């Protein structure tokens, strides 16, 4: 039977090999944990449980912070539809942001508050439309509809927040409906 005792150099080489393999496996485990955490955060940010939508967002290398901004642009646009933001609209936008995990006082919250104070330029909406176009281009029609319905439901909620003229009539103004229709077209 051959002697299986390794000389010190061979032993160090073997230990080095296994250390490298262990490091690779640990890195893989860390990446898998990051991926799961990212997927969970995307689900929470968009309030979507559909794995197909989450897969499409991950494939596009999107992160929760990006998706949060993605979801807020329609809300801001609807709130500014009549060129002023009513207190109830402001409250509804901030509530939607906080529900998505935006912390009061955070940089994202400060940005949102700036958008609620000064109307963003039209380039923000155009950028959002382009962004949506890229995202939905790679989705099947069912996932596209799920994403659209989620975004549009929140945008409609902002439009309804002001409650019509003195609380009477339609809860959604003509200007707000025009913005909602424009936003919906971005998903086609």
Order of alpha helices (4+ residues) and beta strands (2+ residues): alpha-alpha-alpha-alpha-alpha-alpha-alpha-alpha
